[in-house]
Amino acid sequence: MTAKYKNNSAITLIIWCSSFLSLVVILAWEFGWVSTDVPQAKISNGQTKQIAEKDKMKLTDEITKAEEIKFKQGKNKKTASEISNEEIEKRLLAKANPQSATAKKESVKKKPVKAKVANNKPASKKSVPIKPLKPVEKKIVLAKAEKISKEPAILKPAKAKPISQVANKQNSTSNKEPQKTQLISFEQTASINPPKIELDNNTAGNNIVFPEDSSSNEILNLDDDTFTRKENLPAEIVEIDQLLKKGKYIAAHRKLSSYFFRRPELREFVLPRIETNAHRIYFSPQPHFMKPYLVKPGEHLSQIAKKYHVPWQYLAKLNQIEPKRIQPDQQLKVIKGPFSALVDLGEYTVSIHAHGYFVCQYPVGVGKDNSTPIGKFAVLNKVANPQYTNPQGTVVEADDPKNPLGEHWIDLGNSYGIHGTIDPGSIGKNESRGCIRMRNEDVEEVYNLLTIESEVVIRR
């Protein structure tokens, strides 16, 4: 009885143990306590040594070059030196243990990702991890990667922009830049060959010698349609019109000035052209016919005017500036003076010129009974708002409306001079006591052109 009980107890114990183990196995299986993955293969030292050194270097070259090409093309964000180790390890594993790579491919049921290298052979799929490269091998790989990265990249040529876009860009750039001063050479003809006004005993002031005509390189390429072409124009005027249209203003003005003073028969054609051209040269701030003057720190307009032998009032009006507001490094248009005057008693005119080049002309009144002297004079003094003393010694104050001198007096000596008038009707007549009368607004212009010691020639 006891033996039978013992046998039943042993069998029951075995059954209970087996059930418990089965339950444990089932639970382990159900909850993933036991891994079902295929053990990952590792490359032993012996397997690594089986790979020939020549194949290893060949693989290194292929991978580094391929990865560098992809980096230059923008397909990779890393350089060959940053990713070459991982790629080389994968390739070494695939070559050393192809069976383990195949087993891994079959066990992982994922969509394969295609990859290509430089020789167009498919790269190995996801590989098992292997040991990192030895220090010597790693140095060789990095050295080759660095060498490839230093090679110049092959860049695609940039697409050419249309010419219109390039032109527009140049125009927009040029607009930002400071405007360059238009400069026409005038200084040489005014200084190298200064004109001479010659007088003789019989014909005072009849001869004005102008600079020799020379080739001119002052071309602005501007079209000038100031004058309407007329038929039967003199050949001289046609030539001048051609010079004006070509922008050769100085060459044209040289000829115009010569014809104005020497060829009275051409006066009706010359006068409108010479007045327009003279305004461009002597009374307009642009263009420049001499090198612009650069104002120095602390410099006054009067100091600059003395350098060019012109009044400061003229420079202020020419440049359209306030004399007290000039700034350092400011560019000023300048004209080489001094200006001179030619009074023609027979024509009742005074012509202002600069070295023989016509500047402007105004009507005048002269002395009765040939009381106006002829000859060459120099300006001795200039007085604004002058006082007048008549031959009887009576003084007329400056602000007196009865003052016959007007607002300006240009002294020529011996009580003769050029002045304004309170009798505009006397202009163009012989009614003065010998002085040259001008309208008040005209004498102010002449006052601002002539300087002390300017030459004044009076002729009949």
C-alpha positions in Angstrom: 0.0 0.0 0.0 2.8 2.4 0.8 4.8 1.5 -2.3 1.8 2.1 -4.6 1.2 5.5 -3.0 4.9 6.4 -3.5 4.7 5.5 -7.3 1.6 7.6 -7.8 3.2 10.5 -6.0 6.3 10.4 -8.4 4.2 10.3 -11.5 2.0 13.1 -10.3 5.1 15.2 -9.5 6.5 14.6 -13.1 3.3 15.6 -14.7 3.0 18.8 -12.6 6.6 19.8 -13.4 6.1 19.2 -17.2 2.9 21.3 -17.1 4.7 24.0 -15.3 7.6 24.1 -17.8 5.1 24.0 -20.7 3.3 26.9 -19.2 6.6 28.8 -18.8 7.6 28.2 -22.4 4.2 29.3 -23.7 4.3 32.5 -21.7 7.8 33.2 -22.8 6.8 32.7 -26.4 3.7 34.8 -26.0 5.4 37.7 -24.3 8.6 37.6 -26.4 10.9 36.5 -23.5 12.7 34.3 -25.9 14.2 35.8 -29.1 13.4 34.1 -32.4 15.8 36.1 -34.5 18.6 34.4 -36.3 21.9 35.0 -34.5 23.9 37.8 -36.1 27.0 36.7 -37.7 30.3 38.3 -36.9 33.5 38.3 -38.8 36.3 36.8 -36.8 39.8 37.8 -37.1 40.5 34.8 -39.3 37.7 35.8 -41.7 39.0 39.4 -41.9 42.5 38.2 -42.7 41.0 36.1 -45.6 40.1 39.3 -47.5 43.0 40.3 -49.7 44.6 43.6 -49.1 44.3 44.4 -52.8 40.5 43.9 -52.8 40.2 46.0 -49.6 41.9 49.0 -51.2 39.9 48.6 -54.4 36.7 48.7 -52.4 37.9 51.7 -50.5 38.6 53.6 -53.8 35.2 52.7 -55.2 33.2 53.8 -52.2 35.1 57.0 -51.5 34.9 58.2 -55.1 31.2 57.2 -55.4 30.3 59.0 -52.2 32.2 62.1 -53.2 30.5 62.3 -56.6 27.1 62.1 -54.9 28.1 64.9 -52.5 29.1 67.1 -55.3 25.8 66.4 -57.1 23.9 67.3 -54.0 22.6 63.7 -53.4 24.5 63.3 -50.1 24.7 65.8 -47.3 27.9 64.3 -46.0 31.4 64.1 -47.5 33.1 60.8 -48.3 35.4 61.2 -45.2 32.3 61.3 -43.0 30.5 58.1 -44.3 33.2 56.0 -45.8 33.8 53.8 -42.7 30.3 52.5 -42.6 30.2 51.7 -46.3 33.5 50.0 -46.3 32.5 47.8 -43.4 29.3 46.7 -45.2 31.2 45.9 -48.4 33.8 43.9 -46.5 31.1 41.9 -44.7 29.3 41.1 -47.9 32.5 39.9 -49.5 33.8 37.9 -46.5 30.5 36.2 -45.4 28.0 36.2 -48.2 25.9 33.5 -46.5 25.2 35.5 -43.4 24.2 38.4 -45.5 21.8 36.2 -47.5 20.3 34.8 -44.3 19.7 38.2 -42.9 18.0 39.2 -46.2 15.6 36.3 -45.9 14.8 36.7 -42.2 13.9 40.4 -42.5 10.9 40.7 -44.7 11.2 44.3 -45.8 11.1 46.0 -49.1 14.7 46.2 -50.3 16.2 49.6 -51.1 18.2 49.8 -54.2 21.6 51.6 -54.1 24.2 52.0 -56.7 27.9 52.8 -56.6 30.2 54.2 -59.2 30.6 50.9 -61.1 26.8 50.5 -61.4 26.8 47.3 -59.3 24.0 46.9 -56.7 25.2 47.6 -53.2 24.6 45.1 -50.4 21.4 45.3 -48.4 21.2 45.9 -44.7 24.2 44.1 -43.2 25.0 42.8 -39.8 27.4 44.9 -37.7 31.1 44.1 -37.9 34.1 45.2 -36.1 35.4 48.6 -36.9 38.5 49.1 -39.1 41.9 49.0 -37.7 43.6 52.3 -37.1 46.0 51.8 -40.1 43.1 51.0 -42.4 41.1 53.9 -41.1 44.0 56.3 -41.8 44.3 55.0 -45.4 40.5 55.5 -46.0 40.5 59.0 -44.6 43.6 60.0 -46.6 42.0 58.9 -49.8 38.7 60.7 -49.0 40.6 63.9 -48.2 42.4 63.7 -51.5 39.2 63.3 -53.4 37.5 66.2 -51.6 40.3 68.5 -52.6 39.7 67.8 -56.3 37.9 70.7 -58.1 34.2 70.0 -58.5 32.7 69.9 -61.9 30.2 72.8 -62.0 27.4 73.2 -64.4 27.6 76.4 -66.5 25.3 79.1 -65.3 22.4 79.9 -67.5 23.1 83.1 -69.5 20.8 86.0 -68.7 19.1 87.9 -71.6 21.0 90.9 -72.8 18.0 93.1 -71.9 18.3 92.0 -68.2 22.0 92.8 -68.1 21.4 96.2 -69.7 18.7 97.0 -67.2 21.0 96.0 -64.3 23.8 98.2 -65.6 21.5 101.1 -66.0 20.1 100.7 -62.4 23.7 100.5 -61.1 24.8 103.6 -63.0 21.8 105.5 -61.7 23.1 105.1 -58.1 26.4 106.2 -58.9 27.3 110.1 -58.7 26.7 111.8 -62.0 30.0 112.6 -63.8 30.7 116.2 -64.8 30.5 116.9 -68.5 33.8 118.4 -69.5 34.7 120.0 -72.7 38.3 121.3 -73.2 38.3 125.1 -73.2 41.2 126.0 -71.0 43.9 125.5 -73.7 42.4 127.8 -76.3 41.8 130.4 -73.6 45.3 130.4 -72.1 47.8 129.2 -74.7 46.8 131.6 -77.4 45.2 134.6 -75.7 43.7 137.1 -78.2 45.0 140.6 -78.5 43.0 143.7 -79.1 45.2 146.0 -81.2 44.7 149.7 -81.7 46.3 152.1 -84.2 46.0 155.8 -84.5 43.4 155.8 -87.2 41.1 152.9 -86.3 40.9 152.5 -82.6 39.9 149.0 -81.6 39.0 147.8 -85.1 41.2 144.7 -85.0 40.5 141.8 -82.6 43.0 138.9 -83.0 41.5 135.5 -82.1 43.3 132.3 -81.3 44.2 130.2 -84.3 41.6 127.6 -85.1 42.7 124.2 -84.1 41.4 120.7 -84.1 38.8 120.2 -81.4 38.1 117.0 -79.4 35.3 118.5 -77.3 32.4 116.3 -78.5 29.3 115.7 -76.4 27.4 113.8 -79.1 24.3 115.9 -78.4 21.9 116.9 -81.1 21.2 120.7 -81.3 18.1 121.7 -83.1 18.1 125.3 -81.9 18.2 126.8 -85.4 15.8 126.0 -88.2 17.6 125.3 -91.4 17.0 127.9 -94.1 17.8 127.7 -97.8 20.6 129.7 -99.3 22.5 129.9 -96.0 26.1 131.1 -96.3 28.6 128.3 -96.4 30.2 129.6 -93.2 26.9 129.4 -91.3 26.3 125.8 -92.6 29.6 124.8 -91.3 28.9 126.3 -87.9 25.5 124.5 -87.7 27.3 121.2 -88.4 29.7 121.9 -85.5 26.9 122.7 -83.2 25.0 119.6 -84.1 28.1 117.5 -83.4 28.5 119.2 -80.0 31.7 121.0 -80.9 30.6 124.1 -79.1 34.1 125.7 -78.6 35.1 125.3 -82.2 31.7 126.7 -83.3 32.0 129.6 -80.9 35.5 130.5 -82.1 34.2 130.9 -85.6 31.0 132.6 -84.5 33.0 135.2 -82.5 35.3 135.8 -85.4 32.4 136.4 -87.8 30.6 138.5 -85.3 33.3 141.1 -84.9 34.8 140.9 -88.4 31.9 140.0 -90.8 29.0 142.5 -90.3 27.3 141.1 -93.4 26.8 137.8 -91.5 25.5 139.4 -88.4 21.9 138.4 -88.9 22.9 134.7 -89.1 25.5 134.8 -86.4 23.7 136.7 -83.7 21.0 134.2 -82.7 23.5 131.3 -82.8 26.3 133.1 -80.9 23.9 134.3 -78.1 22.5 130.8 -77.6 26.0 129.2 -77.6 27.4 131.9 -75.3 24.7 131.2 -72.8 25.6 127.6 -72.8 29.2 128.3 -72.2 29.2 131.3 -69.9 25.9 131.4 -68.0 24.8 127.7 -67.7 26.1 125.5 -64.8 26.4 122.6 -67.3 28.4 121.5 -69.2 31.9 122.3 -68.0 34.4 123.6 -70.4 37.3 123.6 -67.9 38.2 121.2 -65.1 35.7 121.8 -62.2 37.1 123.6 -59.2 37.0 121.6 -56.0 36.3 123.8 -53.0 38.9 123.5 -50.2 38.0 123.6 -46.5 37.7 127.2 -45.2 37.8 128.7 -48.7 35.5 131.6 -49.7 34.0 132.2 -53.1 35.9 135.5 -53.4 39.2 133.7 -53.0 38.3 131.3 -55.8 37.1 134.1 -58.1 40.5 135.8 -57.8 42.2 132.7 -59.0 40.2 132.9 -62.3 40.2 136.7 -62.5 36.4 137.0 -62.4 34.1 138.6 -59.8 32.6 136.4 -57.2 29.2 137.6 -58.1 29.7 136.0 -61.5 30.7 132.6 -60.1 27.7 132.6 -57.7 25.3 133.3 -60.6 27.0 130.8 -62.9 26.8 128.0 -60.4 23.4 129.1 -59.0 24.7 129.0 -55.4 24.7 131.2 -52.3 28.2 132.4 -51.7 28.1 131.8 -47.9 26.9 128.2 -48.4 29.6 126.6 -50.4 30.9 123.4 -48.9 34.3 121.6 -49.0 34.8 119.3 -51.9 31.9 121.0 -53.8 32.6 121.2 -57.5 32.2 124.6 -59.2 32.0 125.5 -62.9 34.7 128.0 -63.6 35.7 130.2 -66.6 39.1 131.7 -67.2 38.9 135.5 -67.0 39.2 138.4 -67.1 36.3 139.5 -69.2 36.7 142.6 -71.4 34.4 145.1 -73.0 34.2 146.5 -76.6 32.0 149.6 -77.0 30.9 150.4 -80.6 29.8 154.1 -80.7 28.4 153.7 -84.2 26.2 150.7 -83.3 25.4 151.9 -79.7 26.4 148.6 -78.2 28.8 147.2 -75.6 30.0 143.6 -76.2 31.5 141.6 -73.4 34.1 139.0 -74.5 36.5 136.6 -72.8 39.8 136.5 -74.7 38.0 137.3 -77.9 35.1 134.8 -77.4 31.7 136.6 -77.4 29.9 136.5 -74.1 27.0 139.0 -74.3 26.0 142.3 -75.8 23.8 145.2 -74.6 22.6 148.5 -76.1 24.1 151.7 -74.8 23.7 155.5 -74.9 26.8 157.6 -75.7 28.0 161.2 -75.4 26.6 164.0 -77.6 28.9 165.9 -79.9 31.5 163.0 -79.9 32.2 163.7 -76.3 32.8 160.0 -75.6 36.6 159.3 -75.8 37.9 156.4 -77.9 40.8 154.2 -77.1 41.8 151.5 -74.7 40.9 151.9 -71.0 41.1 149.8 -67.8 38.5 149.6 -65.1 39.9 151.6 -62.2 37.0 151.1 -59.7 33.5 149.7 -59.3 30.9 151.3 -57.0 27.4 150.0 -56.3 24.8 152.6 -55.5 27.1 155.5 -56.2 26.9 159.2 -55.2 26.8 161.8 -58.1 28.4 165.2 -58.2 27.5 167.4 -61.2 29.9 169.9 -62.9 28.5 172.7 -60.7 29.5 170.7 -57.6 26.0 169.8 -56.5 26.0 166.4 -54.8 23.2 163.9 -55.4 23.0 161.2 -52.8 23.0 157.5 -53.7 19.4 156.8 -52.9 18.0 159.9 -54.6 15.7 159.1 -57.5 17.3 162.0 -59.4 20.7 160.4 -59.3 21.6 160.1 -63.1 24.1 157.2 -62.4 21.5 154.7 -61.5 22.7 151.8 -59.3 26.2 151.0 -60.6 29.3 152.9 -61.6 32.3 151.5 -63.5 35.1 154.0 -63.4 37.3 154.4 -66.5 39.2 157.5 -65.3 39.0 161.2 -66.0 35.4 161.3 -64.8 34.3 158.9 -67.6 32.7 155.6 -66.9 29.9 153.1 -67.6 26.8 153.5 -65.5 23.0 153.1 -65.2 20.5 155.8 -66.0 17.2 157.3 -64.8 16.4 158.0 -68.5 16.0 154.7 -70.4 14.8 156.6 -73.4 18.3 157.9 -73.9 19.7 154.4 -74.7 20.7 154.2 -78.4 21.2 158.0 -78.6 23.9 160.6 -78.2 22.7 162.5 -75.1 25.3 161.9 -72.3 28.2 164.2 -71.4 30.6 161.5 -72.6 29.9 158.5 -70.3 28.4 155.2 -71.5 24.8 154.9 -70.3 23.1 151.5 -69.9 19.7 150.3 -68.6 20.0 149.6 -64.9 19.4 145.8 -65.3 22.0 145.6 -68.1 24.7 147.6 -66.3 24.3 145.3 -63.3 25.2 142.3 -65.5 28.3 144.1 -66.9 29.2 145.1 -63.3 29.2 141.5 -62.3 31.4 140.5 -65.3 34.2 143.1 -65.3 36.9 143.2 -62.7 39.3 145.9 -61.6 41.9 146.3 -64.5 39.5 144.7 -67.1 40.1 146.1 -70.5 37.5 148.4 -72.1 38.0 149.4 -75.7 35.9 152.2 -77.2 35.7 152.6 -80.9 33.7 154.4 -83.6 
